[in-house]
């Protein structure tokens, strides 16, 4: 098998993803942790939206959202999701496909507490993905939850994280003449070992 060197070196896709993200934080002007998250609705139609990846652990990619949102409903129904993370300045991307479970314990509490007060109150006020009559109505709800929850609100029971445990992770880097470098890590299930393969551009 071809020996991977340089930007593709290593046997752990999570460590490699953290390395690439760290490099991107030095070059990307806005939200280097942005991912295009894809899910599938009960009608079979795919859905995609940008969210912020908040952690790359040793076994999962983690983001947070309102559990009443459209994406949460689609994730809970399917138990699967995919995303792509693209850095234009580095000319690299990472694609991930995997199984999803909720991150609904102390780690979610800790991340929620680290957010700004306005963001924490906003999480209480927003019925994400539901119809909204006006921005004024939303701001009135923010005022109401601020009066109720004060300056140290607990994490809402309808807000938390999702852990994407990958079965496939692909690393892509731009190459001359569109002869890009692509390596994909694959495994049959989360307890299995990884196989790594170079792909054609």
C-alpha positions in Angstrom: 0.0 0.0 0.0 1.2 3.5 -0.8 2.9 5.3 2.1 1.1 8.5 2.9 3.3 11.5 3.7 3.0 15.2 4.2 -0.5 16.5 4.8 -2.0 13.0 4.6 0.4 11.3 7.0 -0.9 9.3 9.9 -3.2 6.4 10.7 -5.9 8.1 12.8 -8.5 10.1 10.7 -9.6 12.0 13.8 -6.1 13.2 14.6 -5.6 14.1 10.9 -8.9 16.0 10.9 -8.0 18.0 14.0 -4.6 18.8 12.4 -6.3 20.1 9.2 -8.8 22.1 11.2 -6.0 23.7 13.2 -4.2 24.7 10.1 -7.4 26.1 8.7 -7.9 28.3 11.7 -4.7 30.1 10.7 -5.9 30.9 7.2 -9.7 31.0 7.0 -11.1 34.5 7.8 -14.5 33.2 9.0 -15.8 30.1 10.7 -13.1 27.5 9.7 -15.2 25.0 11.6 -18.2 25.4 9.3 -19.6 22.2 7.8 -22.3 21.6 5.2 -24.5 19.0 7.1 -26.6 16.7 5.0 -29.6 14.7 6.2 -32.6 13.0 4.5 -36.2 13.8 5.3 -39.0 11.3 5.7 -40.1 12.2 2.2 -36.8 10.9 0.9 -35.6 14.4 -0.1 -32.0 15.3 1.0 -31.5 18.5 3.0 -28.3 20.5 3.5 -27.4 23.4 5.7 -24.3 25.0 7.3 -23.6 24.4 11.0 -20.6 24.8 13.2 -18.5 21.8 14.2 -17.7 22.2 17.9 -15.4 19.3 18.6 -13.5 16.4 17.0 -13.1 13.8 19.7 -11.2 10.6 19.5 -14.3 8.8 18.0 -16.8 11.4 16.7 -17.5 14.8 15.2 -19.7 16.9 17.4 -22.1 19.8 16.7 -25.0 21.4 18.7 -28.5 22.4 17.8 -32.2 22.6 18.8 -33.7 19.1 19.1 -36.9 20.5 17.6 -35.2 21.6 14.4 -35.8 20.0 11.0 -32.2 18.6 11.0 -32.7 17.1 14.4 -35.9 15.4 13.4 -34.3 14.0 10.3 -31.2 12.8 12.2 -33.3 11.2 14.9 -35.4 9.4 12.3 -32.5 8.1 10.2 -29.7 7.8 12.7 -27.3 8.8 9.9 -25.8 12.0 8.5 -23.0 13.3 6.3 -21.1 16.5 6.0 -18.4 18.2 4.0 -15.9 20.7 5.5 -14.2 22.9 2.8 -11.3 25.4 3.2 -10.9 27.5 0.1 -7.6 29.1 1.2 -6.0 25.7 1.9 -7.7 24.1 -1.1 -8.7 21.1 1.0 -11.9 19.4 2.2 -13.0 16.6 4.4 -16.1 14.5 3.8 -17.7 12.4 6.5 -20.5 9.8 6.5 -21.7 8.0 9.6 -24.0 7.1 12.4 -25.4 9.7 14.7 -26.4 9.8 18.4 -27.2 12.6 20.8 -24.6 14.3 23.0 -27.0 15.2 25.8 -25.0 15.0 29.0 -22.2 16.9 30.8 -20.3 17.8 27.6 -23.5 19.5 26.2 -23.9 21.3 29.5 -20.3 22.5 29.4 -20.5 23.7 25.9 -23.8 25.5 26.5 -22.4 27.3 29.5 -19.4 28.5 27.4 -21.6 30.4 25.0 -22.4 34.0 25.3 -25.5 34.9 27.5 -27.4 36.2 24.4 -26.8 32.9 22.6 -27.9 30.9 25.6 -31.1 32.9 25.9 -31.6 32.8 22.2 -31.6 29.0 22.4 -34.5 29.2 24.9 -36.4 31.7 22.7 -36.1 30.1 19.3 -38.5 27.3 18.2 -36.0 26.5 15.4 -37.4 25.7 12.0 -41.0 26.6 13.1 -43.0 29.4 11.4 -42.4 32.9 12.9 -44.8 35.8 12.5 -42.2 38.5 12.7 -38.8 39.4 14.1 -40.6 41.5 16.7 -42.3 38.3 18.0 -38.9 36.6 18.3 -37.5 39.5 20.3 -40.5 39.6 22.6 -39.8 35.9 23.3 -36.2 36.7 24.0 -37.3 39.3 26.5 -39.7 36.8 28.1 -37.1 34.1 28.6 -34.6 36.6 29.9 -37.0 37.7 32.6 -37.7 34.0 33.4 -34.2 32.5 33.3 -32.0 35.5 34.3 -28.3 35.7 33.6 -27.3 32.1 34.2 -29.8 29.9 32.3 -29.5 26.2 32.4 -29.3 24.3 29.1 -32.8 23.8 27.6 -34.0 20.2 27.6 -34.7 20.6 23.8 -31.1 21.8 23.0 -28.0 19.7 22.8 -25.4 18.0 20.7 -25.1 15.3 18.1 -22.1 12.9 17.7 -21.4 11.7 14.2 -19.4 8.5 14.4 -18.0 8.0 11.0 -17.9 4.9 8.9 -16.2 6.9 6.1 -13.8 9.9 6.2 -12.3 11.2 3.0 -9.5 13.8 2.8 -9.2 15.8 -0.4 -6.4 18.2 -1.4 -6.2 20.2 -4.6 -3.7 19.1 -7.2 -2.3 20.6 -10.4 -4.3 20.1 -13.6 -7.2 18.9 -11.4 -5.3 15.8 -10.5 -6.4 16.0 -6.9 -5.2 13.8 -4.0 -7.9 11.8 -2.3 -7.6 9.3 0.5 -10.6 7.6 2.1 -10.7 5.8 5.5 -13.5 3.2 5.7 -14.8 0.7 8.2 -17.8 -1.6 8.4 -18.9 -0.5 11.9 -17.6 1.7 14.7 -15.8 -1.2 16.4 -13.9 -2.2 13.2 -10.5 -1.1 12.1 -9.9 1.3 9.3 -8.9 0.5 5.8 -7.3 3.4 3.7 -7.4 3.7 0.0 -6.3 6.4 -2.5 -9.1 7.4 -4.9 -8.9 8.8 -8.4 -9.5 12.5 -8.6 
